[in-house]
Amino acid sequence: MANSLEGKSILITGAGKGIGRATALRSAEVGMKIGAFSRSEEDLLSLKQAVKPFSNSIITTAGNIAIESDVNSFVQNASTAFQSIDVLINNAGVYNYAPIEEYTEQQWDDMIATNLKGVFLITKAVVPIMKKQGHGHIIMISSTLGKIGMAERTAYCTSKFGIVGFSKALSEELRPHNIKVTIVYPGFVNTHIFSDLPAQEQTSLPSRTAMTQPETVADMLLNTLKQPHNTLIEEIDFSSWG
């Protein structure tokens, strides 16, 4: 039996690394058409090479998720190339931490712009297309810190809690249009975010091998997309175990 995702189109933000890259590769393996968005042209070129053995149905755009013109250009190019947008994975994000009195205004603005405004911009661009075609599925990557607070992560928690509120309201808005919304709350995932932390911070983390691997998350996302039309996995909440 043909895979239920074969031939469908998927847009992935933050596709150059981590969960986004792993999801792009898994999507290619099952025959999906991929639109990949990332800040890094180098990462996108690497992704294209990695996808080649499975599929040539990939378009890439290097840009800033918080700039509307970059986002709109990406969505328009993907829509033209694929003639549909079946899935959007809102994955792009940045992470930093500091005591509240040490946060600069620029650090705060950059975090909210990438993690929250970017979700709004690309969702706004994609929804009219999904409404017109009569279906779609939007997956939002939040965090366990979208449910609980953590000291010195005020900006990050704010952005991830914001994604949850946005997603829950959006789900009610889009339900009549046959568009599903799923929120994902990852715990520790072995990505570059943790590699970039200072050594002192890394000592308090689980080992990289103990963390959930990006490929495992990608498998969860694709399994969610494979559910029957009348089934919606509203939330996926997971953590490393063992």
RAWO-V842843 format. One line per field, one symbol per residue. ss: DSSP state (H for helix, E for strand, - for the rest). phi: phi as a letter, one per 40 degrees, with the letter a starting at -180 (. if undefined). A space follows every 50 residues. Layout:
ss: ???
phi: ???
This chain:
ss: --------EEEEE----HHHHHHHHHHHH---EEEEEE--HHHHHHHHHH H------EEEEE-----HHHHHHHHHHHHHHH----EEEE---------H HH--HHHHHHHHHHHHHHHHHHHHHHHHHHHHH--EEEEEE--HHH---- ---HHHHHHHHHHHHHHHHHHHHHHHH-EEEEEEE---E--HHHH---HH HH---------E-HHHHHHHHHHHH---------EEE-----
phi: .cccccgcbbbbcgccafdcccccccccccgccbbbbacccccccccdcc cdcbabcabbbcabccbccccccdcccccccbgabcbbbcbdabaaaadd cbccdccccccccccbcccccccdccddcccccgaiabbbccadccbbca dgbdcccdccccdccdccccdcccdcbgbcbbbbbcccbcbcdccccddc cccccccccccccdcccdcccccccccddcbbccabbaacah
